[in-house]
Amino acid sequence: MSPTTTIASVPALAEVEREAKGCTRCPLAQGRTQVVFGVGSSSADLMFVGEAPGQQEDLQGEPFVGRSGQLLDRMVLEEMGLTRDRFYIANTVKCRPPGNRDPQPVEIAACHPWLETQVDLIDPKVVVTLGNFAAKLLLGTTEGITRLRGRAYPYRGGVLVPTFHPAAILRGGGDLAAQMRADLVRAKQYLTGDGERP
């Protein structure tokens, strides 16, 4: 990515975020405290895409700030050597579903243009999806995360590496954590140019 595209993408992404903060495309807008657009480097080579904001994210306006986010930050630092300012993180939907329920298809569809624009402007080399919803949406599949993870897929000129949502690790323990760590190592190989093209 040239310096000119990096500089140009910052105001563009900020402008899209301003627009998104007023979004009323789906009923989730009625119950939110605020839109949780995304956070991190707008010129990142690595982008994480999760599911939906939870209570803490809705209050603070930043994705992955609760226990799941703390676990994600720790695992990314340990396996990839990166802190949050070196990657970008967003969700498939930008508003918290009531009671932290799963996002519904109509909500995902309404929010999808925001995510597509984020991916377009950031133009990461590697996208890591966290959990079922993000992997299914971006890969256009009905396969679940257990079947999808463990390899990389071609995605917009780069690669997509599916892995578990950190909340699943908090519930599921050591075996899932080891698998997620392996997925993060795989993503790092593609970031550094050491991964085989999928």
Secondary structure as GFF3:
##gff-version 3
##sequence-region A 1 198
A	DSSP	alpha_helix	3	20	.	.	.	ID=ss1
A	DSSP	alpha_helix	28	31	.	.	.	ID=ss2
A	DSSP	beta_strand	39	40	.	.	.	ID=ss3
A	DSSP	beta_strand	46	50	.	.	.	ID=ss4
A	DSSP	alpha_helix	55	60	.	.	.	ID=ss5
A	DSSP	alpha_helix	67	80	.	.	.	ID=ss6
A	DSSP	three_ten_helix	84	86	.	.	.	ID=ss7
A	DSSP	beta_strand	88	91	.	.	.	ID=ss8
A	DSSP	three_ten_helix	98	100	.	.	.	ID=ss9
A	DSSP	alpha_helix	105	122	.	.	.	ID=ss10
A	DSSP	beta_strand	126	130	.	.	.	ID=ss11
A	DSSP	alpha_helix	132	139	.	.	.	ID=ss12
A	DSSP	alpha_helix	145	148	.	.	.	ID=ss13
A	DSSP	beta_strand	153	155	.	.	.	ID=ss14
A	DSSP	beta_strand	158	163	.	.	.	ID=ss15
A	DSSP	alpha_helix	166	172	.	.	.	ID=ss16
A	DSSP	alpha_helix	174	191	.	.	.	ID=ss17
###
